[in-house]
């Protein structure tokens, strides 16, 4: 028997519903296919991709992850193969056409909470996410989401929350997220790539203002996972991202009750920046003063004034009873 060789390739598709293996074809069946390195992290149209000696049509929205372990050779069909060329070559591409949730699921999956890549600029962050897991904190991954959404023509902005109850904790005294304007819903929607979460009330997506209102009214908002169970990966040691690339891993970051309790603390004081200034609201004078001491230079507004400033003058009642913008504009 003549020796047989092939590349040990795996291709996976990931969206909010789960992880599934992709069927590939020999690369010569798609001669016009491009290598993942020739593509941006996010493509907007179905695309043929060549990886090793295999090829695949990316035609389902979501994240595609490719793993290349090397070149294998069989001399005996009844024996294990030998590794002719060992490789640990990973690549990722996200197909995003019109379903923003598939984009968010892909970005969240390629992120771990940590500090290894904290100093990367935007170009370096996107390049790293094509071949590995980006290790950064909440604000950095939120900036990635805003950058991509605005480049695709969506309204998007950074937002944050402050924690004002309990002892001061410099590491955990707030949180950064982003909002995007959904033209179909006609409202701003809050997204947290860092914890793989978005928020809803009776199935309706919520803004930061909505979530803060729920917290102050004692209403139970829903935490909607952006990724399948087990995809939230912490990297607080700085070990995961440099060592594993995009290798599929699962790790339960926080249970839903603990995550909810944490959100209720860190999003109690909603903060949005405009014209180089930061604005927040909180009904309690003492806690508002504490929030202002944490966020130097931030200014307090009344609830209605804050909502009008950041969710527009054209206001309609949302599912939670607060008001939301129907234009996508902000002051």
Backbone torsions as a table, in degrees:
resi	resn	phi	psi	omega
1	UNK	NA	135.8	176.2
2	UNK	-72.9	141.9	177.0
3	UNK	-57.7	145.6	179.9
4	UNK	-119.3	134.0	179.9
5	UNK	-127.9	149.0	168.7
6	UNK	-160.1	161.6	177.2
7	UNK	-80.6	135.2	179.2
8	UNK	-83.8	90.2	-172.5
9	UNK	-111.7	137.3	169.3
10	UNK	-124.8	139.5	175.8
11	UNK	-129.3	130.8	-177.0
12	UNK	-126.7	147.3	174.1
13	UNK	-116.0	133.4	-177.6
14	UNK	-130.4	129.0	169.2
15	UNK	-140.2	-166.5	-176.4
16	UNK	-65.0	-21.8	-177.6
17	UNK	-81.5	-25.8	179.7
18	UNK	152.2	-166.3	-176.1
19	UNK	-111.9	131.6	178.0
20	UNK	-139.9	145.5	177.8
21	UNK	-75.9	144.1	179.8
22	UNK	-100.6	144.6	173.5
23	UNK	-86.0	129.4	179.9
24	UNK	-110.4	166.9	177.3
25	UNK	-127.0	160.5	174.6
26	UNK	-56.8	142.5	-175.0
27	UNK	-58.3	-33.2	-178.2
28	UNK	-69.9	-10.8	175.6
29	UNK	-77.2	-16.4	178.0
30	UNK	-130.9	74.0	-174.0
31	UNK	-63.2	-20.7	-179.5
32	UNK	-92.5	5.6	-178.2
33	UNK	-67.4	147.5	-179.2
34	UNK	-105.3	149.4	174.0
35	UNK	-71.6	147.7	179.6
36	UNK	-55.1	-33.5	179.9
37	UNK	-65.1	-19.0	178.7
38	UNK	-88.5	-1.4	-177.5
39	UNK	-111.1	152.8	170.5
40	UNK	-70.0	169.7	177.5
41	UNK	-59.3	-38.7	-177.9
42	UNK	-117.5	124.4	174.4
43	UNK	-109.7	150.4	-174.3
44	UNK	-104.1	-9.5	-179.2
45	UNK	-130.8	153.9	174.6
46	UNK	-52.1	137.1	-169.7
47	UNK	-139.5	140.3	174.3
48	UNK	-89.8	131.2	-176.4
49	UNK	-123.7	135.5	175.4
50	UNK	-107.8	129.4	-179.6
51	UNK	-138.6	112.9	-172.9
52	UNK	63.1	-130.6	178.6
53	UNK	-99.1	16.3	-179.9
54	UNK	-117.7	159.3	177.7
55	UNK	-139.1	157.8	-174.1
56	UNK	-153.4	140.2	172.6
57	UNK	-92.2	118.4	175.6
58	UNK	-83.2	103.1	-176.0
59	UNK	-129.2	0.8	174.2
60	UNK	-113.1	131.5	-179.9
61	UNK	-62.2	141.2	-178.9
62	UNK	137.1	-170.8	-177.1
63	UNK	-94.1	130.9	171.9
64	UNK	-109.2	128.0	179.7
65	UNK	-120.4	128.5	-178.0
66	UNK	-113.7	132.9	178.1
67	UNK	-123.4	124.9	-179.7
68	UNK	-119.2	108.8	-176.9
69	UNK	-91.7	-9.6	176.9
70	UNK	131.2	-175.0	-177.6
71	UNK	-97.5	123.6	-179.6
72	UNK	-106.7	150.4	-178.5
73	UNK	-134.6	129.5	175.0
74	UNK	-108.7	123.1	170.2
75	UNK	-98.2	-27.5	-179.1
76	UNK	-129.5	119.3	-177.4
77	UNK	-62.7	-18.6	-179.7
78	UNK	-94.4	-0.6	-177.3
79	UNK	-112.1	165.5	175.9
80	UNK	-70.8	149.8	179.4
81	UNK	-74.2	161.2	171.5
82	UNK	-103.7	149.0	-179.5
83	UNK	-87.3	112.3	179.8
84	UNK	-81.7	-34.1	-175.2
85	UNK	-148.0	103.5	-176.7
86	UNK	-82.5	131.5	178.3
87	UNK	-138.8	151.5	169.2
88	UNK	-128.8	75.0	-171.7
89	UNK	-112.2	109.3	-179.1
90	UNK	-112.5	153.1	177.5
91	UNK	-152.2	151.4	179.9
92	UNK	-137.2	143.6	175.2
93	UNK	-142.2	136.2	177.3
94	UNK	-108.3	126.5	171.7
95	UNK	-94.8	116.5	179.6
96	UNK	-128.4	118.3	177.7
97	UNK	-112.9	-61.2	-179.4
98	UNK	-142.2	-2.0	-178.0
99	UNK	-103.5	98.1	-176.2
100	UNK	-63.2	-27.1	-179.1
101	UNK	-65.3	-31.3	176.4
102	UNK	-70.7	-34.1	175.0
103	UNK	-64.1	-46.8	-179.3
104	UNK	-63.5	-39.4	178.7
105	UNK	-62.1	-41.9	179.5
106	UNK	-65.4	-46.2	-179.2
107	UNK	-64.3	-41.8	-180.0
108	UNK	-64.2	-39.1	-179.4
109	UNK	-65.0	-31.8	-178.4
110	UNK	-88.6	14.0	-178.2
111	UNK	-124.4	141.8	168.7
112	UNK	-127.3	145.1	-179.6
113	UNK	-76.4	117.4	-178.7
114	UNK	-175.9	-159.2	-172.9
115	UNK	-134.8	2.6	-172.2
116	UNK	-59.6	-40.3	-174.7
117	UNK	-110.0	28.2	-175.1
118	UNK	-61.3	-28.5	-175.4
119	UNK	-92.4	1.8	-178.9
120	UNK	-69.3	140.5	170.3
121	UNK	-79.9	177.5	-172.9
122	UNK	-62.1	-42.4	-180.0
123	UNK	-60.2	-42.2	-179.6
124	UNK	-68.9	-35.8	178.4
125	UNK	-62.7	-47.4	-178.8
126	UNK	-65.8	-38.7	178.8
127	UNK	-64.8	-40.6	-179.3
128	UNK	-67.1	-38.8	-178.6
129	UNK	-66.6	-17.9	174.8
130	UNK	-71.8	-20.9	-175.6
131	UNK	-130.1	-2.2	-177.5
132	UNK	-164.5	-174.6	179.6
133	UNK	-92.8	128.7	-179.8
134	UNK	-82.9	118.9	-179.2
135	UNK	-97.6	106.2	-178.3
136	UNK	-157.9	170.8	-178.3
137	UNK	-91.8	-176.2	-169.9
138	UNK	-59.3	-45.0	-176.8
139	UNK	-65.5	-37.7	-177.7
140	UNK	-67.6	-44.7	-179.7
141	UNK	-72.4	-29.9	174.6
142	UNK	-64.5	-37.3	177.0
143	UNK	-62.2	-36.3	177.0
144	UNK	-61.7	-45.6	179.6
145	UNK	-61.1	-44.7	179.6
146	UNK	-64.8	-42.5	-179.8
147	UNK	-59.2	-48.0	-178.1
148	UNK	-67.9	-44.8	-178.5
149	UNK	-61.7	-44.8	179.8
150	UNK	-66.6	-33.2	177.3
151	UNK	-67.8	-22.7	178.0
152	UNK	-95.2	5.8	174.7
153	UNK	93.3	8.4	178.4
154	UNK	-88.7	149.4	166.7
155	UNK	-75.6	130.9	-179.6
156	UNK	-152.0	149.0	-178.1
157	UNK	-153.9	149.6	174.4
158	UNK	-74.9	139.0	174.3
159	UNK	-137.1	168.8	-179.1
160	UNK	-154.5	172.6	175.9
161	UNK	-137.2	158.5	179.5
162	UNK	-122.8	143.9	177.2
163	UNK	-99.5	122.4	-175.7
164	UNK	-123.2	7.1	178.2
165	UNK	-111.4	144.8	-179.3
166	UNK	84.8	178.8	-179.4
167	UNK	-65.2	149.4	178.9
168	UNK	-62.3	134.3	-179.0
169	UNK	-133.2	104.9	-175.2
170	UNK	-62.9	-25.3	-178.1
171	UNK	-84.0	-28.5	-170.4
172	UNK	-134.3	41.5	-178.0
173	UNK	-97.6	10.4	178.0
174	UNK	-178.6	-175.3	-177.4
175	UNK	-154.7	146.9	178.1
176	UNK	-116.9	135.9	-178.8
177	UNK	-139.5	-166.4	171.2
178	UNK	-143.2	160.3	171.4
179	UNK	-118.0	148.0	170.0
180	UNK	-127.6	152.2	179.4
181	UNK	-91.8	119.0	179.6
182	UNK	-89.6	110.7	-176.6
183	UNK	-66.5	-26.9	179.1
184	UNK	-74.6	-39.4	178.1
185	UNK	-81.8	-23.6	-177.5
186	UNK	70.7	35.3	-177.7
187	UNK	-157.5	162.7	176.0
188	UNK	-79.5	142.9	-177.5
189	UNK	-127.7	132.2	-177.5
190	UNK	-88.0	135.7	-178.7
191	UNK	-134.6	137.4	177.0
192	UNK	-124.9	93.4	178.6
193	UNK	-66.6	-28.0	-175.8
194	UNK	-62.9	-40.4	178.7
195	UNK	-107.0	10.7	178.2
196	UNK	59.7	44.4	-172.2
197	UNK	-133.9	148.9	160.6
198	UNK	-132.5	-178.9	-165.8
199	UNK	-133.6	147.2	-177.9
200	UNK	-148.9	160.7	173.1
201	UNK	-132.3	115.4	-176.6
202	UNK	50.6	41.4	176.5
203	UNK	85.1	-6.2	-179.4
204	UNK	-94.8	127.6	-180.0
205	UNK	-59.4	146.0	-176.1
206	UNK	-112.7	151.4	170.5
207	UNK	-91.3	175.9	174.2
208	UNK	-60.7	-41.6	178.5
209	UNK	-60.9	-40.1	176.6
210	UNK	-61.0	-47.8	-177.0
211	UNK	-62.7	-43.4	178.5
212	UNK	-61.5	-40.2	177.9
213	UNK	-62.2	-43.1	177.3
214	UNK	-57.7	-44.1	-178.4
215	UNK	-61.8	-45.2	-176.9
216	UNK	-72.5	-25.3	179.6
217	UNK	-93.4	-3.8	-177.9
218	UNK	72.4	23.7	178.6
219	UNK	-89.0	144.2	-174.9
220	UNK	-91.5	99.5	175.2
221	UNK	-77.1	159.2	-179.8
222	UNK	-93.3	139.3	171.6
223	UNK	-100.0	115.1	-174.7
224	UNK	-104.5	116.1	-178.4
225	UNK	-65.8	138.9	174.4
226	UNK	-82.7	-22.5	-175.8
227	UNK	-127.8	163.1	177.0
228	UNK	-60.6	160.3	-179.5
229	UNK	-54.9	136.7	175.8
230	UNK	91.5	4.0	-177.1
231	UNK	-94.2	-0.5	177.3
232	UNK	-84.6	115.1	-171.2
233	UNK	-118.7	114.5	175.0
234	UNK	-81.0	151.1	-179.6
235	UNK	-137.9	42.6	-172.3
236	UNK	-66.4	-16.9	177.5
237	UNK	-88.4	-10.3	-175.1
238	UNK	74.9	19.5	-175.7
239	UNK	-97.3	-41.5	-168.1
240	UNK	-60.7	-56.1	-172.2
241	UNK	-61.4	-47.1	-178.8
242	UNK	-67.2	-26.5	-171.7
243	UNK	-93.2	-25.8	-167.6
244	UNK	-114.6	-9.7	-175.0
245	UNK	57.9	-135.7	-179.7
246	UNK	-99.4	19.4	179.5
247	UNK	-54.8	132.5	-176.9
248	UNK	-62.6	125.3	178.0
249	UNK	-135.6	152.8	173.8
250	UNK	-125.7	143.1	178.0
251	UNK	-160.4	124.4	178.9
252	UNK	-77.6	109.9	-175.2
253	UNK	-73.0	-58.7	179.1
254	UNK	-144.1	143.0	173.5
255	UNK	-69.4	158.2	-177.8
256	UNK	-57.4	-44.6	178.9
257	UNK	-61.5	-39.6	179.2
258	UNK	-69.4	-39.8	178.6
259	UNK	-64.7	-41.5	178.3
260	UNK	-61.5	-46.4	179.8
261	UNK	-59.5	-39.6	179.7
262	UNK	-67.4	-44.8	178.0
263	UNK	-60.2	-40.4	-179.2
264	UNK	-63.9	-25.4	176.7
265	UNK	-82.8	-47.5	-170.5
266	UNK	-86.6	-10.3	178.3
267	UNK	-112.2	13.7	-179.5
268	UNK	-65.1	-33.7	179.1
269	UNK	-111.5	101.8	-178.9
270	UNK	-78.8	137.2	-176.8
271	UNK	-131.1	131.8	174.6
272	UNK	-134.5	143.3	-179.2
273	UNK	-102.1	141.1	174.8
274	UNK	-150.5	136.9	177.8
275	UNK	54.7	37.2	177.2
276	UNK	77.0	7.9	179.3
277	UNK	-125.2	151.8	-179.1
278	UNK	-108.9	138.5	-175.8
279	UNK	-130.3	140.5	179.1
280	UNK	-141.2	168.3	170.2
281	UNK	-137.8	149.9	172.7
282	UNK	-161.3	136.5	-174.8
283	UNK	-74.1	-20.9	-175.3
284	UNK	-93.5	125.0	-176.0
285	UNK	-63.5	-44.0	-177.9
286	UNK	-66.0	-44.3	179.9
287	UNK	-70.0	-32.8	176.0
288	UNK	-65.1	-38.0	177.2
289	UNK	-65.2	-38.4	177.2
290	UNK	-65.6	-40.9	177.8
291	UNK	-61.1	-41.5	179.7
292	UNK	-65.0	-30.9	178.4
293	UNK	-72.9	-28.5	177.1
294	UNK	-74.9	-44.4	-175.4
295	UNK	-104.1	84.1	-176.1
296	UNK	-56.2	127.5	178.6
297	UNK	90.4	-11.3	178.6
298	UNK	-71.7	143.9	-176.5
299	UNK	-115.5	142.7	-177.7
300	UNK	-91.4	137.3	172.2
301	UNK	-122.2	161.2	169.1
302	UNK	-69.6	159.5	-175.8
303	UNK	-56.4	-51.7	-177.3
304	UNK	-64.4	-38.6	179.0
305	UNK	-65.7	-41.2	179.3
306	UNK	-64.6	-45.1	179.5
307	UNK	-62.9	-42.7	-179.9
308	UNK	-64.0	-38.8	-178.2
309	UNK	-66.0	-41.3	-171.3
310	UNK	-104.5	-11.7	177.5
311	UNK	-121.1	11.6	168.3
312	UNK	88.8	169.7	179.1
313	UNK	-87.1	-19.1	178.7
314	UNK	-90.5	93.3	-166.9
315	UNK	-112.8	139.3	175.4
316	UNK	-132.6	153.9	-178.0
317	UNK	-71.9	136.0	176.1
318	UNK	-95.8	-179.4	-177.8
319	UNK	-63.0	-27.5	-178.4
320	UNK	-90.0	-7.0	-179.4
321	UNK	98.8	-5.9	176.9
322	UNK	-88.5	176.2	-174.6
323	UNK	-104.5	144.5	-178.1
324	UNK	-137.6	153.4	-176.5
325	UNK	-76.3	140.5	175.5
326	UNK	-109.3	9.1	-176.4
327	UNK	-113.0	-24.9	-175.5
328	UNK	87.0	2.9	-178.8
329	UNK	-93.5	153.5	171.9
330	UNK	-133.0	155.7	-178.3
331	UNK	-69.2	NA	NA
